[in-house]
């Protein structure tokens, strides 16, 4: 039986991937996006199969209209950038913390069954040990991380106090096809790929030995779909990753091998707010959600590179 589902930030990289998966399984999907970073072209292959509403999650009346009758809300809308939050902390707070509170309030008013919240691994900061587990005390290092953690706390409170089922997914360095390499604060993998394809040096902040638990977009979509219906998940936090760490220098080496030539790195000073290493324990997501992280890093990187090569002339 199809469900009415709303995706906030549904024209973004992750939100649009989730929209395609929901449309494919026959759900009634509405996307809410203010298009500050999301793009209509991310949804062009499902145009006509879903409703697109242009608007902001800070607009309570709009949220009520869009959420009415919805069974489920995937809350992806955010300003997703550590550097941007350092430049404009209030904007990050308004979008990520106050915006999440608005979403939860609207879900309560409209009796939405469950909200799945896009959290961030940045909540951990520099942890005392790796891999990180969800029970570790958060130590955010940037306004972005603080704002996303505030959203987590609101989710827990609304689950406990108001009965709004809320599941928190802490994403670790999501990457894949359609990720924008040209945004001001673009993620590292699309930046590296486009630099390599354009025969330009890849900019690396720091020495390149910092590592990340990169997670392919299909894994994140699976996690969201599982979180939508899993028993015993409301009010809990789940790491969504692959459970393996890869240095930025290793990413460049793998891309160079795939392209048949080494990629030159241009090193810049390390950025404020960036953590040195990130690695997740994903056992709780496996146990409670049935999450399997089906695409490993090397496979995901190959798929992402193939997509960018194919679409190079159109971007």
Residue pairs with C-beta under 8 A, 6 or more apart in sequence:
2 26
2 27
2 28
3 27
3 28
3 71
3 72
4 27
4 28
4 30
4 69
4 70
4 71
4 72
5 22
5 27
5 28
5 29
5 30
5 70
5 71
5 72
5 73
5 74
6 29
6 30
6 31
6 32
6 66
6 67
6 70
6 72
6 73
6 74
6 112
7 15
7 18
7 19
7 22
7 29
7 30
7 31
7 32
7 73
7 74
7 76
8 15
8 32
8 33
8 57
8 73
8 74
8 75
8 76
8 77
8 103
9 15
9 32
9 33
9 38
9 75
9 76
9 77
9 78
9 118
10 16
10 18
10 19
10 29
10 30
10 31
10 32
10 33
10 38
10 43
10 52
10 74
10 76
11 31
11 33
11 35
11 38
11 39
11 40
11 42
11 43
11 52
12 33
12 37
12 38
12 39
12 42
12 76
12 77
12 80
13 42
13 174
13 176
13 178
13 179
13 180
13 217
14 76
14 118
14 171
14 174
14 217
14 220
14 221
15 31
15 33
15 38
15 74
15 76
15 77
16 31
16 38
16 42
16 43
16 178
17 176
17 178
17 217
17 218
17 220
17 221
18 74
18 76
18 220
18 221
18 224
19 29
19 31
19 43
19 46
19 50
20 45
20 46
21 221
21 225
22 29
23 29
23 46
23 49
23 50
29 49
29 50
29 51
30 50
30 51
30 52
30 53
30 66
30 70
31 43
31 50
31 51
31 52
31 53
32 53
32 55
32 57
32 62
32 63
32 66
32 77
33 52
33 53
33 54
33 55
33 77
34 54
34 55
34 56
34 57
34 77
35 54
36 79
37 79
37 80
37 180
37 183
39 180
40 52
42 178
43 50
43 52
53 62
53 66
55 62
55 66
56 62
56 99
57 63
57 77
57 95
57 99
57 100
57 102
57 103
58 94
58 95
58 98
58 99
58 102
60 102
60 105
60 106
63 102
63 103
63 105
63 106
64 106
64 109
64 110
67 73
67 106
67 107
67 109
67 110
67 112
68 110
69 110
70 110
70 112
71 112
71 113
71 114
72 112
72 113
72 114
72 115
72 116
72 228
73 103
73 107
73 112
73 114
73 115
73 116
74 115
74 116
74 118
74 224
74 228
75 100
75 103
75 115
75 116
75 117
75 118
76 118
77 95
77 99
77 103
78 95
78 96
78 99
78 118
78 148
79 85
79 91
79 92
79 95
79 96
79 144
80 120
80 144
81 92
81 144
81 184
81 185
82 122
82 142
82 144
82 145
82 185
82 271
82 273
82 274
83 185
83 271
83 273
84 91
84 92
84 144
84 184
84 185
85 91
85 92
85 142
85 143
85 144
85 145
85 147
85 273
86 142
86 143
86 144
86 272
86 273
89 143
92 143
92 144
92 147
93 143
93 146
93 147
93 150
95 147
96 144
96 147
96 148
96 150
96 151
97 146
97 147
97 150
97 151
97 154
99 151
100 117
100 150
100 151
100 154
100 155
101 151
101 154
103 115
104 115
104 154
104 155
104 158
104 162
104 164
104 166
106 112
107 115
107 158
107 164
108 158
108 162
108 164
112 164
113 165
114 164
114 165
114 166
114 167
114 228
114 234
115 155
115 158
115 164
115 165
115 166
115 167
116 166
116 167
116 169
116 224
116 227
116 228
117 151
117 152
117 155
117 166
117 167
117 168
117 169
118 169
118 171
119 148
119 149
119 151
119 152
119 168
119 169
119 170
119 171
119 237
120 144
120 145
120 148
120 149
120 170
120 171
121 132
121 170
121 171
121 172
121 173
121 213
121 239
121 241
121 278
121 280
122 140
122 141
122 142
122 144
122 145
122 148
122 275
123 138
123 140
123 145
123 148
123 149
123 152
123 170
124 132
124 136
124 138
124 139
124 140
124 275
124 278
125 138
125 139
125 140
125 141
125 145
125 275
126 139
126 141
126 275
126 276
127 136
127 139
128 136
130 245
130 277
130 279
131 213
131 243
131 279
131 280
131 281
132 239
132 278
132 279
132 280
132 281
133 239
133 281
133 284
134 170
134 236
134 237
134 238
134 239
134 284
138 145
138 149
140 146
140 148
140 149
141 273
141 274
141 275
142 272
142 273
144 273
145 273
152 168
152 237
155 166
155 167
155 168
155 235
156 166
156 168
156 235
158 164
158 166
159 165
159 166
159 234
159 235
160 235
165 234
165 235
166 234
166 235
167 227
167 228
167 230
167 233
167 234
167 235
167 236
167 238
168 236
168 237
168 238
169 220
169 223
169 224
169 227
169 237
169 238
169 240
170 237
170 238
170 239
170 240
170 280
171 215
171 220
171 240
171 241
172 212
172 213
172 214
172 215
172 239
172 240
172 241
172 242
172 278
172 280
173 187
173 188
173 212
173 213
173 214
173 215
173 241
173 278
174 187
174 214
174 215
174 216
174 217
174 220
175 187
175 189
175 190
175 214
175 215
175 216
175 217
175 300
175 301
175 304
176 216
176 217
176 218
176 300
176 303
176 304
176 307
177 217
177 303
177 304
177 307
177 308
177 311
178 307
179 186
179 187
179 189
179 190
179 217
179 304
180 186
180 190
181 190
181 191
181 193
181 194
181 308
181 315
182 194
182 315
188 212
188 248
188 251
189 214
189 251
189 301
189 304
190 304
190 308
191 202
191 203
192 202
192 248
192 251
192 252
192 255
192 263
193 255
193 304
193 305
193 308
194 308
194 315
195 201
195 202
195 203
195 263
196 202
196 255
196 256
196 259
196 263
197 259
197 308
197 309
197 312
201 263
201 264
201 265
201 266
202 252
202 263
202 264
202 265
202 266
203 265
203 266
203 268
204 248
204 249
204 252
204 265
204 266
204 267
204 268
205 267
205 268
205 269
205 270
205 271
205 274
206 267
206 268
206 269
206 270
206 271
206 274
207 267
207 270
208 247
208 248
208 249
208 252
208 265
208 267
209 247
209 248
209 249
210 247
210 248
210 270
210 274
210 275
210 276
210 277
211 245
211 246
211 247
211 248
211 276
211 277
211 278
211 279
212 245
212 246
212 248
212 277
212 278
213 241
213 242
213 243
213 244
213 245
213 246
213 278
213 279
213 280
214 242
214 246
214 251
214 297
214 300
214 301
215 240
215 241
215 242
215 293
215 300
216 242
216 295
216 296
216 297
216 299
216 300
216 303
216 304
217 300
218 294
218 295
218 300
219 240
219 241
219 242
219 291
219 293
219 294
219 295
219 300
220 240
222 291
222 292
222 293
222 294
223 238
223 240
223 285
223 289
223 291
226 289
226 290
226 291
227 233
227 238
227 289
230 288
230 289
230 290
232 288
233 288
233 289
236 284
236 288
238 282
238 284
238 285
238 288
238 289
238 291
239 280
239 281
239 282
239 284
239 285
240 280
240 282
240 285
240 291
241 279
241 280
241 282
241 293
242 280
242 282
242 293
242 296
242 297
243 279
243 280
243 281
243 282
243 293
244 279
244 296
244 297
245 277
245 278
245 279
246 297
249 265
251 301
252 263
252 265
253 262
254 298
254 301
255 263
255 301
255 305
256 262
256 263
258 301
258 302
258 305
259 305
282 291
282 293
285 291
286 292
295 303
308 315
